[in-house]
């Protein structure tokens, strides 16, 4: 077991001194404002750096455990760090002394003054954090700070610094042609799945695939920026919402005036961004984005359903025209205790276009199941393949299926 890890001795002593300065009667946002304005802002830079270095050292140790997520602060954590390893989240007693005020100081010390103001105003903040190891290699975290019962808490998701090769996804050649700017210059590509399903990794692999194989210009709008791409054959611009542009919608509209070939929209999270992304794809650009949906059918329904009823018919027709491919994915546990990718792939065929236009979205599932020659697969077909290749258990296949009835039928003939 790893040696119990606290802050460094200097940091622990510093935190104890700082916490002692917080008036006991302050509660909620006023307590947090005091911590920010009267403590963090008045710390000398050497002390602020000491705290950052101490936290970074703890994060290094956590990376060595293979964790994907770190949770700290708030009443729920009860003074401990909670880690997600191989899909399972639990507290780690090796990491202690993360009580409410300590964590509040630590989190606010990682933020700029502008970020802290946004956190207080919105009670939530997406931001990024980077650490550097002894070899000089940078490691990036996607972070979300928020309030829980008046206390400050945060989640840090570790961003894999190693890009996954597009070949490792084993996409059908036709699907690859849709993902490639070389073969398809316009249209909308969606990568979907719940939080923690690997959407960002897939998105970055597609970006790197194009960056390595075709000349062009890729504009990325993200919140926050995670993997930092270097321009190879493509000029790559990376803009962070809140720092470089106001919103996903603004970044998408602005990108149209910056001569892009591909626009990557980190998430289509509201009607305005959805509309901007569809318009960009309709104007002759290749747009790649993500949704928090578990299937192609749900993705189509979500996009249409997000719109006012008066706009749904127009959006439905535009979506049927511009949508090229949907990859819906899940990370599922393997027999060896790791995680592997299970996915559904839909490519736009005339029959699927007609189903969307005619409100026959329920027919799409069967079309995907019968479209193997175009690289399509349902989630259930892919789970069956993982089961028959002895990568996952039958229980995992059943638990992670979108269509339980179809999964049972497929497993009967496995």
C-alpha positions in Angstrom: 0.0 0.0 0.0 1.2 3.5 -0.8 2.5 5.5 2.1 -0.2 7.7 3.5 -0.1 11.0 1.6 -1.0 14.4 3.0 0.2 17.8 1.9 3.9 18.4 2.4 4.9 19.4 6.0 5.4 23.1 4.9 2.0 23.1 3.1 0.2 21.5 6.0 1.6 24.1 8.4 0.7 26.9 6.0 -2.8 25.6 5.6 -3.3 25.3 9.3 -2.2 29.0 9.8 -4.5 30.2 7.0 -7.5 28.2 8.2 -7.1 29.8 11.6 -7.6 33.2 10.1 -11.2 32.3 8.8 -13.9 33.8 11.1 -16.0 31.0 12.5 -19.3 32.8 12.0 -18.9 33.1 8.2 -20.9 30.6 6.1 -21.6 29.7 2.5 -20.6 32.1 -0.3 -19.4 34.7 2.2 -16.9 32.3 3.7 -15.6 31.4 0.3 -15.3 35.1 -0.7 -13.3 35.7 2.5 -11.0 32.8 1.7 -10.5 34.2 -1.8 -10.1 37.9 -1.1 -8.6 37.9 2.4 -6.5 34.8 2.3 -5.6 33.6 -1.2 -5.2 37.1 -2.7 -3.0 38.2 0.2 -0.6 35.1 0.1 2.9 35.8 -1.2 3.7 34.0 -4.4 6.1 31.7 -2.8 3.4 30.3 -0.5 0.9 30.0 -3.3 3.5 28.0 -5.3 4.3 25.8 -2.3 0.6 24.9 -2.1 0.3 24.2 -5.9 3.5 22.1 -5.8 2.1 20.0 -2.9 -1.2 19.4 -4.7 0.6 18.5 -7.9 2.8 16.0 -6.0 -0.4 14.3 -4.7 -1.9 14.2 -8.2 1.3 12.6 -9.5 0.9 9.8 -7.0 -2.7 9.4 -7.9 -1.8 9.0 -11.6 0.4 6.1 -10.7 -2.6 4.3 -9.3 -4.3 4.5 -12.7 -7.1 6.7 -11.6 -9.3 8.5 -14.1 -11.0 10.9 -11.7 -10.3 12.6 -8.4 -13.0 14.1 -6.1 -12.2 16.3 -3.2 -14.0 18.7 -0.9 -17.6 19.1 0.1 -19.4 17.3 2.8 -19.7 14.1 0.8 -16.0 13.5 0.6 -15.7 13.6 4.4 -12.1 14.8 4.4 -10.9 12.1 2.0 -10.0 11.9 -1.7 -12.3 9.7 -3.8 -10.7 8.1 -6.9 -12.3 6.3 -9.8 -10.1 3.4 -10.9 -11.3 1.0 -13.7 -14.7 2.5 -13.5 -15.1 2.1 -9.7 -15.2 5.1 -7.4 -14.3 4.7 -3.8 -12.5 6.7 -1.0 -8.8 6.1 -0.6 -7.6 6.3 3.1 -4.0 6.8 1.9 -5.0 10.3 1.0 -6.3 12.3 4.0 -6.5 15.7 5.7 -8.7 17.2 2.9 -11.2 18.9 5.2 -13.6 21.7 4.0 -11.5 24.8 4.5 -8.2 23.2 3.4 -9.8 22.2 0.1 -11.4 25.6 -0.4 -8.0 27.3 -0.1 -6.4 24.7 -2.3 -9.0 25.0 -5.1 -9.2 28.8 -5.0 -5.4 28.9 -5.1 -5.5 27.1 -8.5 -7.8 29.7 -10.0 -7.3 33.1 -11.6 -9.2 36.0 -10.2 -11.6 36.0 -13.2 -12.2 32.3 -12.8 -13.0 32.7 -9.1 -15.5 35.5 -9.9 -17.2 33.2 -12.4 -17.3 30.4 -9.8 -19.0 32.6 -7.2 -21.4 34.0 -9.7 -22.4 30.7 -11.3 -21.7 28.4 -8.4 -19.8 26.2 -10.9 -16.7 26.5 -13.0 -15.1 24.3 -15.7 -11.4 24.9 -15.9 -8.2 23.1 -16.7 -5.1 22.3 -14.6 -1.7 21.0 -15.7 1.2 19.5 -13.9 4.8 18.7 -15.0 6.6 15.6 -14.0 10.3 15.2 -13.4 11.0 14.5 -17.0 9.4 17.7 -18.1 6.2 16.0 -19.5 3.0 17.8 -19.0 -0.1 16.1 -17.7 -3.5 17.8 -18.1 -6.7 17.6 -16.0 -10.2 18.7 -16.8 -11.7 20.2 -13.7 -15.1 21.2 -12.4 -15.4 23.2 -9.2 -18.8 23.6 -7.6 -20.7 24.1 -4.3 -22.1 21.3 -2.2 -24.1 22.4 0.9 -22.3 25.7 0.9 -18.8 24.0 0.8 -16.5 24.1 -2.2 -15.8 20.8 -4.0 -14.1 19.7 -7.2 -13.7 16.9 -9.7 -10.4 16.5 -11.6 -10.5 14.2 -14.6 -7.1 13.0 -15.8 -6.6 13.5 -19.5 -4.6 10.8 -21.2 -1.5 12.4 -22.8 -1.2 9.6 -25.2 -3.4 9.9 -28.3 -5.1 6.7 -29.2 -4.4 5.8 -32.9 -7.4 5.9 -35.1 -6.5 2.4 -36.3 -7.0 1.0 -32.8 -10.8 1.8 -33.2 -11.0 -0.6 -36.1 -13.5 1.5 -38.0 -14.8 0.3 -41.3 -13.1 1.9 -44.3 -16.4 3.7 -45.2 -16.7 5.1 -41.7 -13.1 6.3 -41.9 -13.8 8.1 -45.1 -16.6 10.0 -43.4 -14.3 11.0 -40.6 -11.5 12.1 -43.0 -11.4 15.6 -44.5 -9.6 14.1 -47.5 -12.8 12.2 -48.5 -15.6 14.2 -46.9 -15.4 17.9 -46.8 -18.7 18.8 -45.1 -21.3 17.5 -42.7 -21.8 16.7 -39.1 -20.0 13.9 -37.2 -21.3 13.1 -33.7 -19.4 11.2 -30.9 -21.9 10.4 -28.1 -22.0 8.8 -24.7 -22.4 9.4 -21.1 -19.8 11.2 -19.0 -16.7 9.1 -18.8 -17.3 7.1 -21.9 -14.2 8.2 -23.7 -15.8 10.8 -26.1 -13.0 13.3 -25.7 -10.4 10.6 -26.5 -12.2 9.6 -29.7 -12.6 13.2 -30.7 -8.9 13.9 -30.2 -8.1 10.7 -32.2 -10.2 12.0 -35.1 -8.5 15.4 -34.9 -5.0 13.8 -34.9 -6.0 11.5 -37.8 -6.9 14.5 -40.0 -3.9 16.5 -38.7 -1.6 13.7 -39.8 -3.1 12.9 -43.1 -4.5 16.0 -44.8 -3.7 19.7 -45.3 -6.2 22.0 -43.7 -7.3 24.2 -40.8 -9.0 22.8 -37.7 -10.7 25.1 -35.2 -11.4 23.6 -31.8 -13.8 25.1 -29.3 -13.7 23.4 -25.9 -14.7 23.8 -22.3 -12.1 23.4 -21.0 -9.2 22.5 -23.4 -7.9 19.1 -22.6 -5.4 17.5 -25.0 -3.2 20.2 -26.7 -2.7 19.4 -30.4 0.4 20.6 -32.3 -0.1 21.7 -35.8 1.2 19.1 -38.3 -0.3 19.1 -41.7 -3.2 21.1 -40.3 -3.2 24.6 -38.8 -4.9 23.9 -35.4 -6.5 26.7 -33.4 -7.7 25.8 -29.9 -10.0 28.1 -28.1 -11.4 27.7 -24.6 -14.9 28.8 -23.6 -14.7 31.5 -21.0 -11.1 32.4 -21.8 -10.9 32.8 -25.6 -14.5 32.9 -26.5 -17.8 33.6 -24.7 -19.7 30.4 -25.4 -19.7 27.3 -27.7 -22.2 29.1 -29.9 -20.0 32.3 -30.2 -16.9 30.2 -30.9 -18.7 28.2 -33.6 -20.0 31.4 -35.3 -16.6 33.1 -35.0 -14.9 30.1 -36.5 -16.8 30.5 -39.7 -15.0 33.8 -40.2 -11.6 32.3 -39.6 -11.3 30.1 -42.8 -11.6 26.6 -41.1 -12.0 23.3 -42.9 -13.0 21.4 -39.7 -14.8 22.9 -36.7 -14.7 20.9 -33.5 -17.4 21.9 -31.0 -16.6 20.3 -27.7 -20.3 19.8 -26.8 -23.6 20.6 -28.3 -25.2 21.4 -24.9 -27.9 23.9 -25.8 -30.3 24.9 -28.6 -28.1 27.8 -29.7 -25.0 25.7 -30.1 -26.9 23.0 -31.9 -28.3 25.5 -34.3 -24.8 27.1 -34.9 -23.2 23.7 -35.5 -25.9 22.6 -38.0 -25.6 25.9 -39.8 -21.8 25.5 -40.0 -22.2 22.0 -41.4 -24.8 23.2 -43.8 -22.5 26.0 -45.0 -20.0 23.4 -46.3 -17.8 22.8 -43.3 -17.0 19.6 -41.5 -18.2 19.8 -38.0 -17.4 17.3 -35.3 -19.1 17.4 -31.9 -20.4 15.4 -28.9 -23.7 14.7 -27.2 -24.5 13.1 -23.8 -26.7 10.4 -25.5 -26.3 6.6 -25.6 -27.5 5.9 -29.2 -28.0 7.3 -32.6 -31.8 7.4 -32.2 -31.5 9.2 -28.9 -29.1 11.7 -30.5 -31.5 12.5 -33.3 -34.4 12.8 -30.9 -32.3 15.0 -28.5 -31.3 17.4 -31.2 -34.9 17.8 -32.5 -36.4 17.9 -29.0 -34.0 20.7 -27.8 -35.6 23.1 -30.3 -38.8 25.1 -29.8 -41.8 23.3 -31.4 -42.0 26.0 -34.1 -38.4 25.2 -35.2 -38.4 21.4 -35.0 -39.6 20.7 -38.5 -36.8 22.9 -40.0 -34.1 21.5 -37.7 -35.3 17.9 -38.5 -34.9 18.5 -42.3 -31.5 20.2 -41.8 -30.3 17.4 -39.6 -31.3 14.8 -42.1 -29.3 16.7 -44.7 -26.0 17.4 -42.8 -25.6 14.4 -40.4 -23.0 12.0 -41.8 -22.1 9.6 -38.9 -22.9 9.0 -35.2 -20.6 7.0 -33.0 -22.2 6.2 -29.6 -19.9 4.6 -27.1 -19.5 3.1 -23.6 -16.5 1.9 -21.6 -17.4 -1.5 -20.2 -15.4 -3.7 -17.8 -13.5 -6.6 -19.2 -12.8 -10.1 -17.8 -9.3 -8.9 -16.8 -10.5 -5.9 -14.8 -9.8 -3.3 -17.4 -12.2 -1.2 -19.5 -12.8 -1.7 -23.2 -14.8 0.4 -25.7 -18.2 -0.8 -26.9 -19.9 1.2 -29.6 -22.8 1.8 -31.9 -22.0 3.2 -35.4 -24.6 4.8 -37.7 -23.8 6.3 -41.1 -26.2 8.3 -43.0 -27.9 6.4 -45.8 -30.9 7.5 -47.9 -33.2 5.2 -45.9 -32.1 6.8 -42.6 -32.5 10.2 -44.1 -36.0 9.3 -45.0 -36.7 7.9 -41.6 -35.6 11.2 -39.9 -37.6 13.4 -42.4 -40.8 11.3 -41.9 -40.5 11.0 -38.1 -39.9 7.3 -38.3 -36.9 7.4 -36.0 -37.7 4.1 -34.4 -36.9 2.4 -37.7 -33.3 3.5 -37.6 -32.3 0.8 -35.1 -33.1 -2.0 -37.6 -31.4 -0.2 -40.4 -28.2 0.1 -38.3 -28.4 -3.6 -37.5 -28.6 -4.5 -41.2 -26.0 -2.0 -42.4 -22.8 -3.9 -41.6 -21.4 -3.6 -45.1 -21.3 0.2 -44.5 -19.6 -0.2 -41.1 -22.7 0.1 -39.0 -23.3 -1.8 -35.9 -25.7 -1.7 -33.0 -24.5 -1.5 -29.5 -25.9 -5.0 -28.9 -24.1 -6.4 -31.9 -20.8 -5.0 -30.7 -21.4 -6.2 -27.1 -22.1 -9.7 -28.5 -18.8 -9.5 -30.5 -16.9 -8.6 -27.3 -18.6 -11.5 -25.4 -17.9 -14.1 -28.1 -14.3 -13.0 -28.3 -14.1 -13.6 -24.5 -13.3 -10.0 -23.6 -16.4 -9.4 -21.5 -18.9 -11.5 -19.5 -22.4 -12.2 -20.5 -23.6 -10.2 -17.5 -21.6 -7.2 -18.7 -23.2 -7.5 -22.2 -26.6 -7.6 -20.7 -26.0 -4.8 -18.3 -24.6 -2.3 -20.8 -27.0 -3.0 -23.7 -29.4 -0.2 -24.8 -31.9 -2.7 -26.1 -32.2 -5.5 -23.4 -34.6 -7.6 -25.4 -32.5 -7.6 -28.5 -29.4 -8.4 -26.4 -31.1 -11.5 -25.0 -32.0 -12.6 -28.5 -28.5 -12.2 -29.8 -26.9 -14.0 -26.8 -29.2 -17.0 -27.4 -27.5 -17.7 -30.7 -24.0 -16.7 -29.5 
